[in-house]
Amino acid sequence: MAVASAAPGSIFWKQLLFSLLVLILFCDACQKISLQVPSHLRAEALVGKVNLKECLQSASLILSSDPDFRILEDGSIYTTHDLVLSSGKSFSILLSDSQGQGQKEIEIILEAGGKKVPKRHMKDAVLRRSKRRWAPIPCSLMENSLGPFPQHVQQVQSDAAQNYTIFYSISGPGVDKEPFNLFFIEKDTGDIFCTRSIDREQYQEFPIYAYATTADGYAPEYPLPLVFKVEDDNDNAPYFENKLTVFTVPENCRTGTSVGRVTAIDLDEPDTLHTRLKYKILQQIPNNPRHFTVHPDTGVITTTTPLLDREKCDTYKLIMEVRDMGGQPFGLFNTGTITISLEDENDNAPYFTETSYTVEVEENRIDVEILRMAVHDHDLPNTPHSRAVYQILQGNENGTFKISTDPNTNEAVLCVVKPLNYEVNRQVVLQIGVLNEAQFAKAVNSKTTTTMCTTIVTVKVKDHDEGPECQPPVKVIQSEDCLPAGTELLGYKAVDPERGTGEGLRYKKIQDEDNWFEINEYTGDLKTVKVLDRESTFVKNNQYNVSVIAFDADGRSCTGTLVVFLEDKNDHPPQIKQEELTICRHDKDYVVLEPTDQDGPDNGPPFQFILDNSASKLWTVETRDGKTAILRGRQDLDYDYYTVPIQIKDRHGASATHILPVRVCDCTIPSECRMPSKLSREAALANVFLGKWAILAMVLGSVLLLCILFTCFCVTVKKTVKKCFPEDVAQQNLIVSNTEGPGEEVMDANIRLPTQTSNVCDTSISVGTLGGQGVKTQQSFEMVKGGYTLDANKGGGHQTLESVKGVTDTGRYTYSDWHNFTQPRLGEESIRGHTLVKN
């Protein structure tokens, strides 16, 4: 059931007024009740109480027509704020059920103090002055009371009972609220009774109200507030807050170290003797000696001795008692068990199970485990207080051995990491110590005087027939640069450890990049087969490496490296790698010379630059930093190519003369120079050549052409009438002239022919050489006829050139006659030969 109230001016209040108006118009008046109240009422003050069920049995909505008051579901009337009543005031309580069918109104009339009310059912009484009895009376109830019940608690009486018939009633917790029906009142006498025992731990007090009303519902008295306080009974024994309490404390701690604090709970009334607790240790397990005590009031447990040793006992149990009533024997108590665990401290040093060890190992074995050593530590296992750290204190100066800890067993693992040599040392004695990961903490009762335990390990080296040894692995020898071939050098020497010498060993070269040396198989000495050159690409940092393998009769071997350190020799003059130099006149009038020297720094710069006498007329050279120089023309030179002879010397005078090609160009940068470089021109000329097949075709064509000419000539001679030459014409010949004029006649002084006898038939024609300085160029030639015809078809039958020509001089023929006869045949054969060459 809801009780609604609202402040004036709110939206809710407007809705409430509207609902009230509806209820007032449609509800029936139930009853009218008058209440006497003081003229000044405080906020939330109880004004009175009405019985709503007498008016409407099931009211779901309870409203007040006056916002100065609010109505609870039990009929209690409270003020919403402070009120001052100068005269009487009235308002209505509006009731409505859930279906909205039943609506009732109760009118409440408030009469301010001093105003007389009509007397009703007055009794005859004698006026007398008496003390007012309608007032709160302190009252208490004993917890766990044994009765008898109902037990009288208190009586309330109203002074108005002298004039009216008064009925009494009560309300509140224990009456009409939880716990129900614990109290009731005799309505005629005002006696209040308790029906059963009360548990203070459940209800500490009961605030109730008492009412005095007349038969018609008039309340001549204010509601009387009563507080029934329940007096505590020591009915709850204290108990420890935690059922299982565990504390930890370091072992070997000082006396008076706080272990922890125990707390207990008592449900009885606080700050009374019923909750004054005392703590006590009843028993310690193990009991001897006693190490702990407890403060009786605070419950703080502290140590009483510094002799707590986890290795003897790591856990203690305390049987403790907590008792109320200040620890009096009649107080209630409880017991509990407290567990105290001791934290481990590194107060025990590890120690070896043996004082000394002996082990054997073969020489030259590496990365092999040779010994395991166990240690004991009384501290807590698998903690930094017990994990061992081993050290080799003596005997491992060369780093031959390594010791580590096995994480699973905590043992020391001794290994050989470098080969042992039986011939050098047959026995090694090691001193090994052990510590913990955590720092040692000496206890007060500890008898340990040192934190490190040591042991002696004797390692005996077993002999093993081993191969040759190459020690050191790298050997360096000095050699001069440019050492000639055939020079012997001291080679790499290996040793047989069994004999201590190199006797019986053989050597073989396994790496010699430029094949500079040959090796002596029996001595290992080297002999040069080439001239040693420090400037070789195979030389790095003046060093040339030769790898050698030495092996014995059983094939066991070792490998060593011989480093030949070449001392620099000034055997290389400075060189200029710049193939062509370009001076761009629009940029700068000089060019920078940057020579290099393959020799070392001691035989290199500073360089000296010297111009040839011929070049010094046009050029000057300036040394800048000893490494470079500036070449500059003495005057403005023409754009052209120049060759500049210059000599460059190193610091020791080794020199070389270089012909520098210099190009003076009208440009800004060398790439813009339009003048082709000398190299480019030479390259262009070098690129113009005939292929081998083209040359072969030309040769074959020429040979073929000669063959055709010779064949044609032979055919022509066969067709000519054979004729015997007389002796007087034996000196005749065919003359060729290249002159445009008529030409000179051929004289005997110019022609030399072989001597021919008379009556000799010769089908060949001998051509002489042209002699004398008076021969001019001709385009025609004359042939001296020797008694035969050129063409059998010319003029019909066997006609001679004389008959064709019609001249009397039979020893001369014109070029046109000869050309007409030979040209058709030569042209045909030439075409055939040209086609053959192409194919």
C-alpha positions in Angstrom: 0.0 0.0 0.0 1.5 3.3 -1.0 1.5 6.5 1.0 1.9 9.5 -1.1 3.0 13.0 -0.1 4.2 15.9 -2.2 5.6 19.4 -1.7 3.4 22.3 -2.7 3.8 23.7 -6.2 5.0 20.4 -7.7 3.4 18.7 -10.7 2.7 15.7 -8.5 0.8 17.9 -6.1 -1.4 19.3 -8.9 -2.3 15.7 -9.9 -3.0 14.9 -6.3 -5.4 17.8 -5.9 -7.2 16.7 -8.9 -7.6 13.2 -7.5 -8.7 14.6 -4.2 -11.3 16.7 -5.9 -12.7 13.6 -7.6 -12.7 11.6 -4.3 -14.4 14.4 -2.4 -17.2 14.7 -5.0 -17.9 11.0 -5.1 -16.9 9.5 -1.7 -19.1 9.0 1.3 -18.4 10.4 4.7 -17.3 7.7 7.1 -16.7 9.4 10.5 -15.3 12.5 12.1 -12.4 12.3 14.5 -11.1 15.1 16.8 -7.4 15.2 17.9 -5.9 17.4 20.5 -2.5 18.6 19.4 0.0 21.3 20.6 0.0 24.6 18.9 3.5 24.0 17.5 4.2 20.8 15.5 7.6 19.9 14.2 8.3 18.3 10.9 7.7 14.5 10.8 5.9 14.7 14.1 3.2 12.0 14.9 -0.1 13.8 15.2 -2.3 10.8 15.9 -3.5 7.5 14.6 -6.9 6.5 13.2 -8.3 3.0 12.5 -8.7 3.0 8.7 -10.1 -0.5 8.5 -13.2 0.5 10.4 -14.0 2.9 7.5 -12.7 0.9 4.5 -11.5 -2.7 5.0 -9.1 -2.9 2.0 -7.9 0.6 1.1 -5.4 0.6 -1.7 -5.1 4.4 -2.0 -4.7 6.7 1.1 -4.6 10.4 0.4 -4.6 13.5 2.6 -6.5 16.6 1.5 -4.0 18.8 3.3 -0.4 18.7 2.1 0.8 19.6 5.6 0.1 16.0 6.6 0.8 12.5 5.3 -1.0 9.3 6.2 0.6 5.9 6.6 -1.1 2.7 5.8 -1.5 1.9 9.4 -3.4 5.1 9.9 -0.6 7.1 11.5 -0.7 10.9 10.7 2.6 12.8 10.4 3.4 16.4 9.6 5.3 17.1 6.4 7.0 20.3 7.9 6.9 22.5 10.9 3.4 23.9 11.7 2.1 26.6 14.0 -1.6 26.2 14.8 -3.2 29.4 16.2 -6.6 27.8 16.1 -8.2 24.5 15.1 -7.6 23.0 11.7 -9.4 20.2 9.8 -8.6 18.1 6.8 -9.9 14.8 5.3 -8.4 11.4 4.8 -9.6 9.9 1.5 -9.7 6.2 1.0 -10.3 4.1 -2.1 -10.1 0.4 -2.9 -8.3 -1.3 -5.8 -11.4 -1.6 -7.9 -12.4 2.0 -7.4 -15.9 1.0 -6.3 -15.6 1.9 -2.6 -14.5 5.4 -1.6 -14.6 6.7 1.9 -13.7 10.0 3.7 -12.6 10.5 7.3 -12.7 14.0 8.6 -9.9 14.9 11.0 -10.3 17.9 13.3 -7.2 19.2 15.1 -7.8 21.2 18.2 -4.8 23.3 19.3 -3.7 23.3 23.0 -5.9 25.4 25.4 -9.1 24.9 23.6 -11.7 23.0 25.5 -13.4 20.0 24.0 -16.9 18.8 24.8 -17.0 16.4 27.7 -18.2 12.9 26.9 -19.0 10.2 29.3 -17.8 12.2 32.2 -17.4 10.6 35.5 -18.1 12.1 38.8 -14.7 13.0 40.1 -13.2 15.1 42.8 -11.0 17.8 41.5 -7.5 17.3 42.8 -4.0 18.3 41.8 -1.9 15.3 40.7 1.3 14.5 38.7 0.7 13.9 35.0 1.1 10.2 34.3 1.0 10.2 30.4 4.7 10.4 29.8 7.5 8.0 28.6 8.9 5.7 31.3 12.3 4.0 30.9 11.9 0.2 30.6 14.2 -2.7 29.9 13.7 -6.4 29.3 16.1 -9.1 30.2 17.4 -11.3 27.4 16.6 -14.9 27.6 14.1 -14.4 30.4 12.6 -17.5 31.8 9.2 -16.0 32.5 6.6 -16.9 33.6 4.8 -15.6 30.5 3.0 -13.4 29.8 5.4 -11.3 31.8 4.4 -7.8 32.9 6.6 -5.1 31.4 5.0 -1.7 32.1 1.7 0.1 32.6 0.6 3.3 30.9 -2.2 5.6 32.2 -3.7 8.8 30.9 -4.9 11.6 33.1 -7.9 11.9 30.9 -9.1 8.7 32.4 -10.4 10.8 35.3 -12.9 12.4 33.0 -13.4 9.9 30.2 -13.6 6.2 29.6 -10.2 5.6 28.1 -9.1 2.6 26.0 -5.4 1.9 25.5 -3.6 0.5 22.5 0.0 0.0 21.3 1.7 -0.3 17.9 5.2 -0.9 16.5 7.8 -3.7 16.3 6.8 -6.6 18.5 3.1 -5.7 18.1 2.0 -5.3 14.6 5.4 -5.5 13.0 8.2 -8.1 13.2 8.4 -9.9 15.6 4.6 -10.1 15.8 2.6 -10.5 19.0 5.6 -10.2 21.2 3.8 -7.5 23.3 0.2 -6.7 24.0 -1.7 -4.2 26.2 -4.8 -4.5 28.3 -6.9 -1.8 26.7 -8.7 -1.0 29.9 -5.8 -0.9 32.4 -2.9 0.0 30.2 -0.8 -2.9 31.4 1.8 -4.1 28.8 2.9 -7.7 28.7 5.7 -9.7 27.0 4.7 -13.1 25.7 8.1 -14.9 25.2 11.8 -14.6 25.7 13.9 -12.2 23.6 17.3 -12.7 21.9 19.3 -9.4 22.2 21.6 -10.4 19.4 18.5 -10.3 17.2 16.6 -7.4 18.7 18.4 -4.8 20.8 15.3 -2.6 21.5 11.7 -2.1 20.6 10.4 1.4 19.8 6.6 1.3 20.1 3.8 3.9 20.6 1.0 3.8 23.1 -2.4 5.5 22.4 -5.2 6.6 24.7 -8.7 7.1 23.0 -12.3 7.4 24.0 -15.0 5.0 22.9 -16.0 7.3 20.0 -12.4 7.5 18.8 -11.4 10.8 20.5 -7.7 11.0 21.5 -7.3 13.2 24.5 -3.5 12.4 24.6 -0.6 12.5 22.3 0.8 9.1 21.1 3.2 8.1 23.7 6.6 6.8 22.4 8.0 3.9 24.5 11.4 2.2 24.1 11.8 -1.3 25.5 15.6 -2.0 25.7 16.8 -5.6 25.9 19.4 -6.1 28.5 22.3 -8.4 27.3 22.9 -11.8 28.7 26.3 -13.5 28.3 24.9 -16.2 26.1 27.5 -16.1 23.3 31.0 -17.6 23.6 33.7 -15.8 21.6 35.2 -17.6 18.6 38.2 -17.1 16.4 37.5 -15.2 13.2 39.3 -17.7 10.9 38.9 -21.4 11.4 42.4 -22.0 10.0 45.0 -19.3 10.7 48.5 -19.7 9.2 51.4 -17.3 10.0 55.0 -17.3 8.6 58.1 -16.1 10.3 61.8 -16.3 9.2 63.9 -18.8 10.9 66.7 -17.4 13.2 64.6 -14.2 13.8 65.3 -12.1 16.8 63.4 -12.5 20.1 60.2 -10.4 20.2 59.6 -10.7 16.4 55.9 -10.3 15.7 54.5 -13.5 14.1 50.9 -12.3 13.7 47.7 -11.3 15.4 44.7 -13.5 16.1 41.2 -12.0 16.3 38.0 -13.4 17.9 34.4 -12.4 17.7 31.8 -12.2 20.5 28.2 -11.5 19.5 27.2 -10.1 22.9 26.9 -6.4 23.6 30.1 -4.5 22.8 32.0 -2.7 25.5 30.7 -4.8 28.2 32.2 -7.4 30.4 30.5 -10.0 28.2 32.8 -9.0 25.3 36.0 -8.3 27.1 38.2 -11.1 25.7 41.5 -12.6 26.9 43.8 -14.8 24.7 46.0 -17.6 26.0 48.3 -20.3 24.4 47.2 -23.6 25.8 49.8 -25.8 24.0 52.6 -25.6 21.5 53.3 -28.6 19.2 56.2 -29.5 19.4 56.2 -28.3 22.9 59.9 -28.2 23.8 61.3 -25.6 23.9 58.6 -22.9 23.9 59.2 -20.3 21.2 56.0 -18.2 21.2 53.9 -16.1 23.5 50.6 -14.1 22.9 49.5 -10.8 24.3 46.3 -11.5 26.3 44.5 -8.4 25.3 45.6 -7.7 21.7 46.2 -11.3 20.5 49.6 -10.5 19.0 51.9 -13.6 18.9 55.6 -12.9 19.2 58.8 -15.1 19.5 60.5 -15.7 22.8 63.8 -17.1 21.5 66.2 -16.7 18.6 66.6 -20.4 18.2 64.0 -21.1 15.5 65.6 -23.5 13.1 63.7 -24.6 10.0 66.0 -27.5 9.5 65.0 -28.9 12.9 61.3 -28.1 12.8 59.7 -26.2 9.9 56.1 -25.9 11.4 54.6 -25.2 14.8 51.0 -25.5 15.9 49.5 -23.4 18.8 46.3 -24.5 20.6 44.9 -21.1 21.7 42.0 -20.1 23.9 39.8 -17.0 23.8 37.6 -16.3 26.9 35.1 -13.4 27.7 34.3 -11.9 31.0 37.9 -10.6 31.1 39.3 -14.1 31.3 37.4 -15.0 34.5 36.9 -18.7 35.0 33.2 -18.4 34.6 33.5 -16.7 31.2 32.6 -18.4 28.0 35.5 -19.5 25.8 36.5 -21.2 22.6 39.7 -22.7 21.3 41.5 -22.6 17.9 44.6 -23.9 16.2 47.2 -21.5 14.8 49.8 -22.8 12.4 53.2 -21.1 12.2 55.5 -21.9 9.3 59.2 -21.0 9.4 60.6 -19.3 6.3 63.9 -20.7 5.1 67.1 -18.7 5.3 70.4 -19.6 3.7 72.0 -20.5 6.9 73.5 -23.8 5.8 76.4 -23.9 3.4 76.5 -26.7 0.8 79.3 -29.2 1.1 80.7 -32.0 -1.2 80.0 -35.6 -0.3 83.7 -36.4 -1.0 86.8 -34.5 0.0 88.7 -35.4 -3.2 88.1 -36.9 -6.6 90.2 -38.6 -9.2 89.3 -39.0 -12.9 91.0 -40.0 -16.2 90.6 -38.5 -19.6 92.2 -39.1 -23.0 94.3 -36.3 -24.4 92.9 -34.2 -27.3 89.3 -34.9 -26.3 87.0 -31.9 -26.0 83.4 -31.1 -25.0 83.2 -34.3 -23.0 81.9 -34.8 -19.4 84.5 -36.3 -17.2 83.0 -36.1 -13.6 79.9 -35.4 -11.6 80.1 -34.3 -8.0 77.2 -34.3 -5.5 76.7 -31.8 -2.7 74.4 -31.7 0.4 72.5 -28.7 1.5 70.1 -28.7 4.5 68.2 -25.6 3.3 64.9 -25.8 1.4 65.4 -27.8 -1.9 64.9 -26.2 -5.3 65.3 -22.7 -3.9 68.1 -20.1 -4.3 69.1 -21.1 -0.7 70.0 -24.7 -1.8 70.8 -24.4 -5.6 74.5 -24.7 -6.0 77.0 -22.6 -7.9 80.3 -24.2 -8.6 83.7 -22.5 -9.3 87.1 -23.7 -10.4 89.4 -21.9 -8.0 92.7 -23.2 -9.1 94.3 -25.3 -11.9 92.2 -23.9 -14.8 94.4 -21.0 -15.8 94.3 -22.0 -19.5 90.5 -22.4 -19.5 90.7 -26.1 -20.3 87.9 -27.1 -18.1 84.3 -25.9 -17.6 82.0 -26.6 -14.6 78.3 -26.2 -14.5 75.3 -27.2 -12.4 72.8 -29.8 -13.4 69.4 -28.1 -12.7 67.7 -31.4 -12.0 70.1 -33.0 -9.6 72.1 -30.0 -8.4 75.3 -31.9 -9.2 78.5 -30.3 -10.4 79.3 -31.3 -14.1 83.0 -31.0 -15.0 83.8 -31.0 -18.7 86.9 -30.6 -20.9 86.5 -27.8 -23.4 90.1 -27.6 -24.7 92.3 -30.6 -25.6 94.8 -31.8 -23.1 98.3 -32.8 -24.2 99.8 -35.8 -22.5 103.3 -34.8 -23.7 103.0 -31.4 -22.0 101.1 -32.2 -18.8 100.2 -35.7 -17.7 98.1 -34.6 -14.6 96.0 -31.6 -13.7 94.9 -30.8 -10.1 91.8 -28.6 -9.8 90.4 -27.0 -6.7 86.7 -26.6 -6.9 84.4 -24.5 -4.6 80.6 -24.4 -4.1 78.3 -21.7 -3.0 74.5 -21.0 -3.1 72.7 -18.7 -5.5 71.4 -16.7 -2.4 73.8 -14.9 -0.1 74.8 -16.8 3.0 73.0 -15.6 6.2 74.8 -16.8 9.3 72.5 -17.8 12.1 73.0 -16.9 15.7 73.4 -20.6 16.6 75.3 -21.5 13.5 78.7 -23.2 13.9 79.7 -22.6 10.3 82.8 -20.4 10.0 83.2 -20.4 6.2 80.6 -20.0 3.5 82.5 -22.0 0.8 83.3 -25.7 0.8 86.1 -26.9 -1.5 87.3 -30.2 -2.9 90.3 -31.4 -4.9 89.9 -33.0 -8.3 92.9 -34.8 -9.9 92.6 -35.2 -13.7 95.0 -37.8 -15.1 95.7 -37.4 -18.9 95.9 -40.7 -20.8 98.3 -40.9 -23.7 96.9 -41.3 -27.2 98.8 -41.9 -30.4 97.9 -38.8 -32.2 98.8 -37.2 -35.5 101.1 -34.3 -36.2 100.5 -31.0 -34.6 100.5 -27.7 -36.4 101.4 -25.2 -33.8 100.9 -22.3 -34.2 98.1 -22.6 -36.7 99.4 -19.5 -38.5 103.0 -18.8 -39.1 104.3 -15.5 -40.6 107.5 -15.2 -42.7 109.1 -12.1 -44.2 109.9 -11.8 -47.9 111.1 -9.1 -50.2 108.9 -7.8 -53.0 109.9 -8.9 -56.5 111.7 -11.9 -55.3 112.7 -13.8 -58.4 111.6 -17.4 -59.2 113.7 -20.2 -57.8 114.3 -18.6 -54.4 113.8 -20.8 -51.4 111.9 -19.7 -48.3 111.5 -21.3 -44.9 108.2 -23.2 -44.9 105.7 -24.4 -42.3 107.0 -26.9 -39.8 104.7 -29.4 -38.0 105.7 -31.6 -35.1 104.9 -35.2 -34.2 104.0 -34.9 -30.5 105.1 -38.5 -29.8 108.6 -37.8 -31.0 108.8 -34.0 -30.4 110.2 -33.5 -33.9 109.0 -33.3 -37.5 110.9 -36.4 -38.6 108.9 -38.6 -40.8 106.2 -36.0 -41.7 105.2 -35.2 -45.3 103.9 -31.9 -46.5 101.5 -30.9 -49.3 100.3 -27.6 -50.4 96.5 -27.3 -50.4 96.0 -23.6 -51.2 98.2 -21.3 -53.2 95.8 -19.0 -55.1 98.3 -17.7 -57.8 100.6 -20.7 -57.7 103.6 -18.8 -56.5 105.3 -21.6 -54.7 106.2 -25.2 -54.9 106.7 -27.1 -51.6 109.3 -29.6 -50.5 107.5 -32.7 -49.6 110.0 -33.7 -46.9 111.0 -30.4 -45.3 107.9 -28.2 -46.0 110.2 -25.4 -47.3 108.8 -23.3 -50.2 110.4 -22.4 -53.5 109.2 -19.6 -55.7 108.0 -20.4 -59.2 107.0 -16.9 -60.0 108.3 -13.4 -59.2 106.6 -12.3 -56.0 104.5 -9.2 -56.6 103.1 -7.3 -53.7 100.8 -5.4 -56.0 99.1 -8.6 -57.1 95.3 -8.9 -56.6 95.9 -12.0 -54.5 97.9 -10.0 -51.9 95.8 -8.6 -49.1 97.4 -6.1 -46.7 100.8 -7.1 -48.0 100.1 -10.7 -47.1 99.9 -13.8 -49.3 98.5 -17.0 -47.7 99.7 -20.5 -48.4 97.8 -23.4 -46.7 99.8 -26.5 -46.0 98.8 -30.0 -44.7 101.2 -32.1 -42.8 100.6 -35.9 -42.5 102.3 -38.9 -41.0 102.8 -42.4 -42.3 99.3 -43.4 -40.9 97.6 -40.6 -42.8 96.8 -38.5 -39.7 97.2 -34.9 -40.6 97.0 -31.3 -39.4 96.7 -28.1 -41.4 98.6 -24.9 -41.0 98.7 -21.5 -42.8 101.9 -19.8 -43.8 101.5 -16.1 -44.3 104.2 -14.5 -46.6 104.5 -10.9 -45.6 105.9 -9.0 -48.6 108.0 -6.0 -47.9 107.2 -3.2 -50.4 109.7 -2.3 -53.1 109.6 0.7 -55.2 109.0 -1.2 -58.4 106.1 0.8 -59.9 106.3 4.4 -61.1 103.2 6.6 -60.8 100.5 6.1 -63.4 97.7 8.2 -64.7 94.6 6.3 -65.5 92.8 9.3 -67.1 92.6 8.3 -70.7 91.7 11.7 -72.0 91.5 15.1 -70.4 89.1 17.8 -71.4 89.4 21.5 -70.5 86.0 23.3 -70.8 86.8 26.9 -71.3 83.5 28.1 -69.9 84.0 26.2 -66.7 87.7 26.4 -65.9 91.0 26.7 -67.7 92.7 23.8 -66.2 92.4 20.1 -65.7 93.3 18.1 -62.5 95.9 15.3 -62.8 95.4 12.4 -60.4 98.1 9.8 -60.6 98.2 6.6 -58.7 101.1 4.4 -57.4 100.6 0.7 -56.9 103.4 0.7 -54.3 102.8 1.2 -50.7 102.6 4.6 -48.9 106.4 4.6 -48.2 107.1 4.4 -52.0 104.2 6.6 -53.2 103.4 10.3 -52.8 104.4 13.1 -52.7 104.6 13.1 -56.5 106.7 15.4 -58.6 105.4 16.6 -62.0 107.8 17.7 -64.8 106.7 18.9 -68.2 108.7 18.2 -71.3 110.6 21.1 -72.8 108.3 21.2 -75.8 105.2 21.1 -73.7 106.3 23.7 -71.2 106.0 26.4 -73.9 102.2 25.9 -74.0 101.5 24.4 -70.6 102.2 24.9 -66.9 101.8 22.3 -64.1 101.2 23.1 -60.4 101.4 20.5 -57.6 98.6 20.9 -55.1 99.0 18.4 -52.2 101.7 16.1 -53.4 99.1 13.7 -54.8 97.4 15.8 -57.6 98.4 18.6 -59.9 96.8 21.2 -62.1 97.6 21.3 -65.8 96.9 24.8 -67.3 97.7 26.5 -70.6 100.1 29.4 -70.5 97.7 31.3 -72.8 94.3 30.9 -74.3 94.7 27.9 -76.5 92.7 27.2 -79.6 90.0 24.6 -79.5 91.9 21.6 -80.6 93.6 18.4 -79.6 96.9 18.5 -77.8 99.4 15.9 -76.6 101.3 16.9 -73.5 104.4 14.9 -72.5 104.8 14.9 -68.7 107.1 13.0 -66.3 105.8 11.9 -62.8 108.1 10.9 -60.0 107.3 9.4 -56.6 109.1 10.3 -53.4 112.1 8.0 -54.2 112.5 9.1 -57.8 110.8 6.3 -59.6 109.3 7.9 -62.6 107.4 7.4 -65.9 106.7 9.7 -68.8 103.1 9.9 -70.0 101.7 11.5 -73.1 98.5 13.1 -72.0 95.8 13.6 -74.6 94.2 17.0 -73.8 91.1 18.4 -75.5 90.5 22.1 -75.3 86.8 22.6 -76.0 84.1 25.3 -76.0 81.9 23.7 -73.4 80.8 23.9 -69.7 81.1 20.3 -68.9 83.1 17.6 -70.8 80.0 15.8 -71.9 78.8 18.9 -73.8 82.0 19.0 -75.9 81.0 18.5 -79.6 84.5 17.9 -80.7 85.0 14.1 -81.0 87.7 12.8 -78.9 90.9 11.2 -80.3 89.8 7.9 -79.0 86.4 8.2 -80.6 88.0 9.0 -84.0 90.5 6.1 -83.7 87.7 3.8 -82.7 85.6 4.9 -85.7 88.5 4.2 -88.1 89.2 1.0 -86.4 85.5 -0.1 -86.8 85.7 0.4 -90.6 86.9 -3.0 -91.9 85.8 -5.7 -94.2 84.6 -9.0 -93.1 86.5 -12.2 -93.9 83.8 -13.4 -96.2 83.7 -10.1 -98.1 87.5 -10.3 -98.6 87.2 -13.9 -99.8 84.5 -13.1 -102.2 86.6 -10.3 -103.7 89.6 -12.5 -104.1 87.6 -15.3 -105.7 86.0 -12.9 -108.1 89.3 -11.5 -109.2 90.7 -14.9 -109.8 87.7 -16.0 -111.7 87.8 -12.9 -113.9 91.5 -13.6 -114.7 90.6 -17.1 -115.6 87.8 -16.0 -118.0 90.1 -13.5 -119.7 92.7 -16.1 -120.2 90.2 -18.6 -121.6 88.7 -16.1 -124.0 92.2 -15.2 -125.2 93.1 -18.8 -125.8 89.8 -19.4 -127.7 90.5 -16.4 -129.9 94.1 -17.5 -130.7 92.9 -21.0 -131.7 90.5 -19.5 -134.3 93.3 -17.4 -135.8 95.1 -18.7 -138.8 98.4 -20.0 -137.8 101.2 -18.2 -139.4 105.0 -18.4 -139.2 106.6 -15.3 -138.1 109.7 -14.2 -140.1 112.7 -13.4 -138.2 112.6 -9.8 -139.0 109.4 -9.2 -137.2 110.4 -11.1 -134.0 110.8 -7.9 -132.2 107.2 -6.8 -132.7 104.9 -6.3 -129.7 101.6 -5.1 -128.4 101.8 -1.6 -126.9 99.2 -0.2 -124.5 98.9 3.6 -124.0 96.6 5.6 -121.8 97.1 9.0 -123.4 94.2 10.8 -125.1 96.4 11.8 -128.0 97.4 9.7 -130.9 100.4 8.5 -128.9 103.8 7.7 -129.9 105.0 4.8 -131.9 106.6 2.1 -130.1 110.3 2.0 -130.6 112.7 -0.9 -130.3 114.2 0.8 -127.3 111.0 0.5 -125.4 110.0 -3.1 -126.2 111.9 -6.1 -125.2 110.6 -9.4 -126.6 112.1 -12.8 -126.3 114.1 -13.9 -129.2 112.0 -16.0 -131.6 113.4 -18.1 -134.5 111.9 -18.1 -137.9 109.2 -20.4 -138.9 108.0 -20.7 -135.4 104.3 -20.7 -134.9 103.3 -19.1 -131.6 99.7 -18.7 -130.6 100.5 -16.5 -127.6 100.9 -12.8 -127.5 103.6 -11.3 -125.2 102.8 -7.9 -123.7 105.8 -5.8 -122.8 106.2 -3.1 -120.2 106.0 0.5 -120.9 109.4 2.2 -120.6 110.7 5.7 -120.8 109.5 8.9 -119.4 107.9 10.2 -122.6 104.9 7.8 -122.6 101.6 9.7 -122.1 98.2 8.5 -121.1 96.1 7.1 -124.0 92.7 5.7 -124.4 93.7 3.5 -127.4 96.4 1.0 -128.2 98.1 -0.3 -131.2 98.9 -4.0 -131.9 101.8 -5.0 -134.0 100.7 -7.7 -136.3 102.9 -10.7 -136.7 101.3 -12.4 -139.6 97.9 -13.6 -138.2 94.3 -12.5 -138.2 92.2 -11.4 -135.2 88.8 -12.3 -136.4 88.0 -15.0 -139.0 84.6 -13.5 -139.6 85.8 -10.0 -140.3 85.6 -9.3 -144.1 84.9 -13.0 -144.8 87.3 -15.9 -144.8 90.7 -15.4 -143.3 91.0 -11.7 -143.4 93.8 -9.9 -141.7 93.6 -6.7 -139.9 95.5 -5.1 -142.7 92.8 -6.0 -145.2 90.1 -4.8 -142.9 91.8 -1.6 -142.2 93.0 -1.0 -145.7 96.3 0.3 -144.8 99.7 -0.6 -146.2 101.4 -0.8 -142.8 100.8 -4.4 -141.7 102.4 -4.0 -138.4 99.9 -1.6 -136.9 96.2 -2.0 -135.8 93.9 0.5 -134.1 92.4 0.1 -130.7 88.8 0.2 -132.1 89.5 -2.9 -134.1 90.8 -4.7 -131.0 87.9 -3.4 -128.8 85.2 -4.5 -131.3 86.7 -8.0 -131.3 87.2 -8.6 -127.5 84.6 -6.5 -125.7 81.5 -8.7 -126.3 83.3 -11.8 -125.1 84.8 -10.1 -122.1 81.4 -8.6 -121.0 79.7 -12.0 -121.1 82.4 -13.7 -119.1 82.5 -10.9 -116.6 78.8 -11.2 -115.9 79.2 -14.9 -115.3 82.1 -14.4 -113.0 80.3 -11.8 -111.0 77.3 -14.0 -110.5 79.5 -16.9 -109.3 81.2 -14.6 -106.7 77.8 -13.6 -105.3 76.7 -17.2 -105.0 
